[in-house]
Amino acid sequence: MQSKKNQYFIDLLAHLHNKFQAPSNRKPLTRRQFSEQDSALLTQVEQLMQSRNDQSGIDKLTGLANRLGLKRQLMGMMPMSSGVLILLDIHRFRYVNDLFGFEFGDTLIKEFSERLLKIEAPADITARLDGDEFFLYFNQALSLTQVLALRQSLQQPFFINGTPIGLKLQLGYLTLPEHHHDVSVMLKRLDLALKEARGSRDKIAAYEAGMDQLQQRELRLIHDLPKSLTTHDCYLVYQPKWDIKNQCCNQVEALLRWNHPSLGYVSPAEFIPLAEYTGIIELVSEWALAEVIVQQQHWQQTGVNVQVAVNLSTRDLDNFSLSEDLLASLSRQGVSPRQIMIEITESNLMADIDKTLEVLHRLRAIGVQLAIDDFGTGYSSLAYLKHLPVDEVKIDKAFLDDILTDNQGAAILETSIQLAKRLGFAVTVEGVETQEIWDRLVQMGADKIQGQWFSSPLTAVELEQHWQELQTKMKSS
C-alpha cells in the first residue's frame, strides 16, 4: 500500500513538473515565476526522480549497475563459493575534471565503462559504485599475474576530443570463498583492500587478515583524538637544536605525543596521517599552536629565551586567516612572532605551491619564521625554492645513512647543505646520533644540529630545569 502511495505521489509531482515546463518556442520559466508552494513541489519532484533512478539499481551515466544494483545481484548469489572481487579507481581522476571540465570527465568515465565490458574475458558482474570507482566480479580464480595483466589492459590511454589521457589504476581485490557469507562484510573488506592499494607504491593490494582490526583501531583513533586534546592524553615535548655558529641552544621543535588511556603510546607516524586524511589535523594544529604560545609566555617569565618550531599541515595553509588568527593569539599572550617558527614538509608544500604561497607570505609578513621540513626528500623545483619566503631548511636524517663510509652519499649531503645556504636558507640537520656524524656535519657547514646526540625530546618542565645545562653542553663535550 505504501509503495503505491509513493508512486502516486511521484506521478502527481511529475505531472505538476511537466505542467510548468515552458514550450520550446518560449523562454523557460524560472523558479521566481512560481509560487513558493510550486517551487517546493518542483524541488520534491527533482529529489524523488533522482531517488527513483537510484532505486532502479542502474547508474544513469554508464548504464552499469550502481551500488544498490550490485548489492541486489550479490545477495541473490550468496553464498559465493568461488572467484575474485575487484575494486578499482582512477588515480587522481579529479585532476581530469579540474583541467578539462566535468563533461570531459563524464566522457572518460563512459568510455572506461565500455572498455570494462569489452575485456577479453568479461567479468560476470560489472558495476560503477561512486565517481571513478568500479567493481568487477569474476567467477573463476585469477592469479596475481592475471590481475596485473587485466589492470595493464585497462590502463591503455584514451583519446577524447583529440586529447590523449593516460590512466593509472588503483586496484584492491578479494578472493573467494574465504569471504562469501555476508555482502556488506565482503564489500567492506574490498574497500579495505583498495585503501591499502592507494597507500602502496604499486597501487595494488589484496585483502589480508587483520585489515578489519586495523580499520577498527584507526576509527577509534580518529574518534578519540579530539577528546584527548582536552584531557591531557595528548601533550607536547620539545627537542632542542644546537646552533653551531652561536654555540648555544636557541631553538626547539615541538613534537606531539599521545598516551591513549587504553591503547597506550600511539606513534605520531600512525595518527598524524589519519588526522590529515580526515581533516582533524586542523584541530590538532590549532591546539598545538595555542599550547606553544601559552608555554612561550611562561618561559619568558622564567628566563627561557627560545624559539619554538611547530609543524603544520598544508591543510592548515588552506586557511587564509591563519596569519591574522596567529597574530591575535600571540598578542593576547604578549609573545613576539619571532619566537615562533612554522615548519612545512617539503613534499606537501610543493604539491600545491601556488595555493599556499600567499599564506606563507602573510605568515612571514607578521614576523613568523618559516622552515621547509624533510628538505631533499620531496620533488622540489629549484625555481620555486629560491622564491619561497623561507628562513630555514631541515635536512632529513635519511641523508645521514653511511655518510662516514660512502663518499658519494657524503658528497650529496654536503652539496645539499651548500645549495640551501646559497639560496639564503639556514640549514638544520636532524637525526644526529653520534659524535662522528656531528663533527662531519660541522665540517660540511651545517648551521644547526638536532638529534639524540645533543638532546632527546624534553617535556616543558624538563627543558626549564636543564636550560642552563643545554647552553654549555656541547661546549664542554
C-alpha positions in Angstrom: 0.0 0.0 0.0 2.8 2.4 0.9 4.7 1.8 -2.3 1.5 2.5 -4.4 1.0 5.7 -2.4 4.6 6.8 -3.0 4.2 6.0 -6.8 1.0 8.1 -6.9 2.8 11.0 -5.3 5.7 10.7 -7.7 3.3 10.6 -10.7 1.4 13.6 -9.3 4.5 15.6 -8.9 5.8 14.6 -12.3 2.5 15.9 -13.8 3.0 19.2 -12.0 6.5 19.4 -13.2 5.5 18.8 -16.8 2.7 21.3 -16.4 5.1 24.1 -15.7 7.6 23.3 -18.4 7.8 26.1 -21.0 7.0 25.3 -24.6 10.1 25.1 -26.8 9.3 28.3 -28.6 9.0 30.3 -25.3 11.6 31.4 -22.8 11.8 28.8 -20.0 10.1 29.8 -16.8 12.3 30.4 -13.8 11.5 29.4 -10.2 10.9 33.0 -9.3 7.8 32.9 -11.5 6.4 30.0 -9.5 4.6 30.4 -6.2 6.5 29.3 -3.1 4.4 26.1 -3.0 5.1 25.3 -6.7 8.8 25.7 -6.1 8.7 23.4 -3.2 6.8 20.8 -5.3 9.4 21.1 -8.1 12.2 20.5 -5.6 10.4 17.4 -4.3 10.0 16.2 -7.9 13.7 16.5 -8.6 14.6 14.8 -5.4 12.2 11.9 -5.9 13.1 11.5 -9.5 16.7 11.2 -8.5 15.8 8.8 -5.8 13.7 6.7 -8.2 16.7 6.5 -10.6 19.0 5.4 -7.7 16.5 2.8 -6.5 16.4 1.3 -10.0 19.9 -0.1 -9.4 21.2 1.4 -12.6 23.9 4.1 -12.9 22.5 6.8 -15.1 25.8 7.8 -16.8 27.1 4.4 -17.7 24.2 2.1 -17.7 26.1 -0.2 -15.3 24.7 -1.5 -12.0 25.1 1.1 -9.2 25.9 0.2 -5.6 22.3 -0.8 -4.8 22.0 -2.8 -8.0 25.3 -4.6 -7.2 24.2 -5.5 -3.7 20.9 -6.9 -5.1 22.9 -9.1 -7.5 25.3 -10.3 -4.9 22.6 -11.1 -2.4 21.0 -13.3 -5.0 24.2 -15.2 -5.4 25.0 -15.9 -1.7 26.9 -17.9 -0.6 29.5 -17.3 -3.2 31.9 -20.2 -3.4 34.5 -19.1 -6.0 36.0 -16.3 -7.9 37.6 -12.9 -7.3 36.1 -9.5 -6.5 38.0 -6.4 -7.7 37.5 -2.8 -6.8 39.4 -0.2 -8.7 39.5 3.6 -9.3 41.4 6.0 -11.4 44.4 7.6 -9.6 44.0 11.4 -9.4 40.8 11.4 -11.5 39.8 14.7 -10.0 42.6 16.4 -12.0 40.8 15.4 -15.2 37.7 17.3 -14.0 39.9 20.2 -12.8 41.8 20.5 -16.1 39.2 19.7 -18.7 35.8 20.1 -17.0 33.1 17.7 -15.8 31.7 17.0 -19.2 35.1 15.7 -20.3 35.4 13.7 -17.1 31.9 12.1 -17.8 33.0 11.1 -21.3 36.1 9.4 -19.9 34.0 7.5 -17.3 31.6 6.3 -20.0 34.5 5.2 -22.3 36.2 3.5 -19.4 32.9 1.7 -18.6 32.7 0.5 -22.2 36.3 -0.8 -22.0 35.4 -2.8 -18.9 32.6 -4.5 -20.8 34.9 -5.4 -23.7 37.8 -7.0 -21.9 38.9 -10.3 -23.4 37.4 -12.4 -20.6 34.5 -10.3 -19.4 33.6 -10.1 -15.8 30.4 -11.8 -14.6 29.4 -8.6 -12.9 30.5 -5.0 -13.7 29.3 -2.0 -11.7 30.0 1.6 -11.1 29.9 2.4 -7.4 30.9 6.0 -6.9 32.6 8.6 -9.1 35.5 6.8 -10.7 35.2 3.7 -8.6 34.3 0.4 -10.4 33.6 -3.2 -9.3 34.3 -6.4 -11.1 33.4 -10.0 -10.2 35.0 -13.0 -12.0 33.5 -16.3 -11.2 36.8 -18.1 -11.8 40.0 -17.7 -9.8 42.6 -15.2 -11.0 46.3 -15.3 -10.2 48.2 -12.1 -9.3 49.8 -12.2 -12.7 46.3 -12.2 -14.4 45.1 -9.4 -12.2 48.2 -7.3 -13.1 47.6 -8.1 -16.8 44.0 -7.0 -16.5 44.9 -3.7 -14.9 47.5 -3.1 -17.6 45.0 -3.7 -20.4 42.6 -1.3 -18.7 45.3 1.4 -18.4 45.8 1.9 -22.1 45.5 5.7 -22.9 42.2 7.2 -24.1 41.8 9.8 -26.8 39.0 12.2 -26.1 38.3 15.0 -28.5 41.8 14.5 -29.7 43.3 14.8 -26.3 45.4 11.8 -25.0 44.6 10.8 -21.5 46.8 8.3 -19.7 45.4 6.3 -16.8 46.9 4.8 -13.7 44.5 2.4 -11.8 44.5 1.7 -8.1 43.2 -1.8 -7.5 42.2 -3.9 -4.5 41.0 -7.4 -4.7 39.4 -10.2 -2.6 39.5 -13.9 -3.2 36.6 -16.3 -2.6 35.4 -18.4 -0.8 37.1 -17.1 2.3 34.8 -14.0 2.4 31.5 -15.2 1.0 29.0 -15.2 3.8 27.9 -11.6 4.1 27.6 -9.0 1.3 28.3 -6.0 3.5 31.3 -7.5 5.1 32.6 -8.6 1.7 32.3 -5.1 0.2 33.8 -3.6 3.3 36.9 -5.8 3.0 37.1 -5.0 -0.6 37.1 -1.3 0.3 40.0 -2.0 2.8 42.0 -3.7 0.0 41.6 -0.6 -2.2 42.5 1.7 0.6 45.7 -0.4 1.1 46.4 -0.2 -2.6 46.1 3.6 -2.6 48.8 3.8 0.0 51.1 1.4 -1.6 53.8 2.0 -4.2 52.5 -0.4 -6.8 48.8 0.7 -6.3 47.6 -2.8 -6.0 46.7 -4.9 -2.9 44.8 -7.9 -1.8 42.6 -8.1 1.4 44.6 -9.7 4.2 43.5 -11.0 7.6 43.9 -8.3 10.2 42.8 -5.4 8.0 39.5 -5.3 9.8 41.1 -4.9 13.2 43.4 -2.2 11.8 40.4 -0.3 10.5 38.7 -0.6 13.8 41.8 0.8 15.5 42.1 3.6 13.0 38.4 4.5 13.5 38.9 4.5 17.3 42.0 6.8 17.0 40.1 9.2 14.8 37.2 9.2 17.2 39.3 9.6 20.4 41.9 12.2 19.2 39.8 15.4 19.6 38.8 14.4 23.1 42.4 13.5 24.0 43.5 17.1 23.1 41.4 18.3 26.0 42.2 15.6 28.6 46.0 15.9 28.6 46.4 12.5 27.0 48.0 14.5 24.1 50.9 16.6 25.1 53.9 18.3 23.6 57.6 17.6 24.1 60.4 19.8 22.8 63.6 18.7 21.1 66.5 21.2 21.4 68.7 22.2 18.5 72.3 23.3 18.8 73.3 26.5 17.0 76.9 25.8 15.8 77.8 29.4 15.0 76.5 31.0 18.1 77.4 28.0 20.3 74.1 27.8 22.1 70.6 26.3 22.1 68.2 29.0 20.9 65.5 26.8 19.2 63.5 23.7 19.9 61.0 21.7 17.9 57.5 21.0 19.4 56.6 17.3 18.9 53.2 15.8 19.6 52.8 12.8 21.8 49.7 10.7 22.6 49.4 8.4 25.6 46.0 6.8 24.9 44.2 5.7 28.1 43.6 2.1 26.9 45.8 1.7 23.8 48.9 3.1 25.4 51.5 5.1 23.4 50.4 5.9 19.9 53.1 6.9 17.4 52.6 10.2 15.6 53.5 8.3 12.4 50.3 6.4 12.9 47.8 9.1 14.0 49.0 12.2 12.2 48.3 10.8 8.7 44.8 9.8 9.9 44.3 13.3 11.2 45.4 14.8 7.9 43.1 12.4 5.9 40.0 13.2 8.0 40.6 16.9 8.4 41.1 16.6 12.2 44.7 17.9 11.7 43.4 21.5 11.6 42.1 21.0 15.2 45.3 19.4 16.2 47.4 22.2 14.7 45.2 24.9 16.4 45.6 23.1 19.7 49.4 22.8 19.3 49.9 26.4 18.4 47.8 27.5 21.4 49.8 25.3 23.7 53.1 26.6 22.4 52.1 30.2 22.7 51.0 29.8 26.3 54.2 27.9 27.1 56.2 30.7 25.5 54.6 33.2 27.8 55.6 31.1 30.8 59.1 30.7 29.6 59.6 34.4 29.1 58.8 34.8 32.8 61.3 32.1 33.8 64.2 33.2 31.6 64.0 30.5 28.9 64.6 32.5 25.7 64.0 30.1 22.9 62.2 29.9 19.5 59.7 27.1 19.1 59.2 25.4 15.7 55.7 23.9 15.1 54.8 21.6 12.3 51.7 22.5 10.3 49.9 20.6 7.6 49.2 22.1 4.2 45.6 21.7 5.2 46.2 24.5 7.7 47.5 26.7 4.9 44.1 26.5 3.3 43.0 28.9 6.0 43.8 32.4 4.6 43.1 34.0 8.0 45.8 31.8 9.6 48.3 34.7 10.0 45.7 37.1 11.4 44.5 34.4 13.9 48.0 33.5 14.9 49.0 37.2 15.4 45.9 37.8 17.6 46.8 34.8 19.8 50.4 36.0 20.1 49.3 39.5 21.0 46.9 38.2 23.7 49.8 36.3 25.4 52.4 39.0 24.8 54.6 36.7 22.7 56.7 38.0 19.8 56.0 36.4 16.4 59.8 35.9 16.2 59.5 33.3 18.9 57.6 31.0 16.6 58.7 29.1 13.5 56.3 27.2 11.3 57.6 24.0 9.6 56.0 22.7 6.4 57.0 19.3 4.9 58.6 19.8 1.5 56.6 17.2 -0.4 53.3 18.6 0.9 54.3 22.1 0.3 55.4 21.5 -3.3 52.2 19.5 -4.1 50.2 22.8 -4.3 52.7 25.6 -4.1 50.6 28.2 -5.8 47.7 27.8 -3.3 49.9 28.0 -0.2 52.4 30.7 -1.3 50.1 33.6 -0.4 49.6 32.2 3.1 53.3 31.8 3.6 53.9 35.4 2.6 51.3 36.5 5.1 52.9 34.5 7.9 56.3 35.9 7.0 54.9 39.4 7.0 53.7 39.2 10.6 57.2 38.2 11.7 56.8 34.4 12.0 59.8 32.5 10.6 59.3 29.6 8.2 61.1 26.3 7.5 60.9 23.5 5.0 61.0 20.1 6.8 62.5 17.0 5.2 64.4 19.0 2.6 65.6 16.9 -0.3 63.1 14.0 0.1 60.4 15.6 -2.0 60.3 16.8 -5.6 61.1 20.5 -5.2 61.8 22.7 -8.2 64.7 25.0 -7.6 62.8 27.7 -9.5 60.2 27.6 -6.8 62.6 27.2 -3.8 64.5 30.3 -4.5 61.4 32.4 -4.4 59.9 30.8 -1.2 59.6 33.1 1.8 61.5 30.6 3.9 64.2 31.2 6.6 65.4 27.6 7.1 65.5 24.1 5.6 65.8 20.9 7.6 67.6 18.1 6.0 66.1 14.7 6.7 68.0 12.1 8.7 67.8 9.7 5.8 70.7 11.7 4.3 72.9 10.6 7.2 73.0 6.9 6.3 76.6 5.8 5.6 78.0 9.3 5.2 81.1 8.2 7.1 81.7 5.3 4.7 80.1 6.3 1.5 81.9 9.1 -0.3 79.0 9.6 -2.8 76.4 9.8 -0.1 78.6 12.4 1.8 79.0 14.4 -1.4 75.2 14.5 -1.9 74.6 15.7 1.6 77.3 18.4 1.5 76.0 19.6 -1.8 72.5 19.8 -0.4 73.8 21.9 2.5 75.7 24.2 0.4 72.9 24.6 -2.1 70.4 25.6 0.6 72.9 28.1 2.1 73.5 29.7 -1.3 69.7 30.1 -1.7 69.9 32.1 1.6 68.5 29.5 3.9 69.9 28.4 7.3 70.4 24.6 7.4 69.4 22.3 10.2 70.3 18.6 10.0 68.1 16.3 12.2 68.6 12.8 13.4 72.2 13.1 14.6 73.1 10.3 16.9 76.9 10.1 17.1 79.9 12.4 17.7 81.5 11.4 14.4 78.5 12.4 12.3 78.2 15.6 14.4 81.8 16.5 13.6 81.3 15.7 9.9 78.3 18.0 9.6 80.2 20.8 11.3 82.8 20.5 8.5 80.1 20.5 5.8 78.8 23.8 7.0 75.5 22.9 8.8 74.1 25.8 10.9 72.1 23.8 13.4 72.1 20.2 14.5 69.2 18.3 16.1 69.2 14.7 17.4 69.8 12.4 20.3 73.5 13.2 20.5 72.7 16.6 21.7 69.3 16.0 23.4 66.3 13.8 23.3 62.9 15.5 23.4 62.1 17.0 26.8 58.9 18.0 28.5 58.4 21.7 29.1 59.3 21.2 32.8 62.5 19.2 31.9 63.5 21.8 29.4 63.2 24.5 32.0 65.2 22.5 34.6 68.0 21.8 32.1 68.0 25.1 30.3 71.4 26.4 31.6 73.0 22.9 31.1 71.8 22.9 27.5 73.6 26.2 26.8 77.0 24.7 27.7 76.6 21.0 26.9 78.3 20.9 23.5 81.0 23.4 24.6 82.2 21.0 27.2 82.0 17.8 25.1 
